[in-house]
């Protein structure tokens, strides 16, 4: 494909900060890990509180990448 | 079943107030509504906060709020797949969708199919993407009306009137339909955005109250989980030589998140924001809705613990709507009268608002990618906008017809298929933001993905979407959208390579690398 675009069109270099974005996927990648009842928190089984915690983790993992991109914009 | 009049009054007052807000939206930051990008994208003017409300209201629909707890209520842990789905989409949104926004802004694209047309110069591939979007979103609109029906029935307001052609119609549903059509027609996406703010405030108030008041009355979260049958509390363990239900669970989340942002109404929401930074900030802020969704999912278990399904006053509701009645019954049983009215208003308005965006997205798609492309290539901008408004109306009328004349089961089955079909547009839209495969290969890949996905769901009797693959003595339960997408990708890549080897070159790409950043 002569008119193909390189993966990072626009000449951006890959920066390790983007690896943060893989952490949330890792948290859910292996269901046997979180498909368990204990330890409980406030009576909530592990399966449930782990995944709710995962939502906060996801948002938190985007923050450093966002700050990095904002910094580079200036 | 009798409902306290205060519940109905609070519901009605909130509903009417929000309807006025929607009609007033035409004057809010008024633009020239005879232009399609003004009516159908709100002039690409929404900042971080409005986009947050708009996308939040758009993605987490009333049907989600009814169906996810209903699934937990009936099937248990499997229903919680909505949580990884609603969380893991955001890193992808953060990375990919600012690129879509930028290229759409640079070339004036309004729909995903517009982008495909520009990127690949192939009108048939663009048509395939547009039709996939239209077919996938129509049953979604119908399901919003189903959500509204459940609420109306729970309020005991099921008075019927006879309308020509449609026959017996529930009067409140018809009233809601008229309100919805009126504000969509006059204010477009602006009115919808204003309603989104009101709707989301009501939803957050309801969720906060529900997760505090209800467990307290039931004796704490521990008691709630104790009431759930132990076999449903976790995914069933994997048998020998099988990847088990866990794999089905995670592919269900993965396939759903890939599909979600390619639905026409999500693209409309993304493109209406005022800059790419708005989208990136929202990737961090939108997970707040996912937390709300997780808590709403747990309402299904609270319904189990409260035993509403065994109470005679709700028997009729459960008979008519099945598990979808679990949340309305729980609210009626647990909340004070006035607060139940507020909660029901949140659900009903939460059905109207996404239905409006979906209808607008249908209007944009049909006008841009079918009407202008194939029927009237040189129509004036005013004609374009008028056409979109009419199509948006027809889409809603179709949905109303669907809900009234056909069984709800068909809408649910079509929505299931729609998710699988929309996932097959990933190589042509999402991947195309990075890699340009040959459009002819993509069309072949799309066709094989849609065909295979439909076949797998047909094998399951259109009742489920996790199809067990048997490979080398192993059983792999996998969401049909994901396995079909893998075949789709394989066909697209191999054919691109074959066409290239044959020296056959594809049409021109009107976008350049700089358009994406």
Interface residues (C-beta under 8 A of the other chain):
Chain A: X1 X2 X3 X4 X5 X6 X7 X9 X10 X11 X12 X21 X24 X25 X28 X29 X31 X32 X35 X36 X37 X40 X42 X43 X44 X45 X47 X48 X51 X52 X54 X55 X56 X58 X59 X61 X62 X63 X65 X66 X69
Chain B: X77 X80 X83 X84 X86 X87 X88 X90 X91 X94 X95 X220 X221 X222 X223 X224 X225 X233 X234 X235 X237 X238 X244 X246 X247 X249 X250 X253 X280 X281 X283 X284 X285 X287 X290 X291 X294 X295 X298 X434 X435 X436 X437 X438 X496 X500 X505 X506 X508 X509 X513 X514 X516 X517
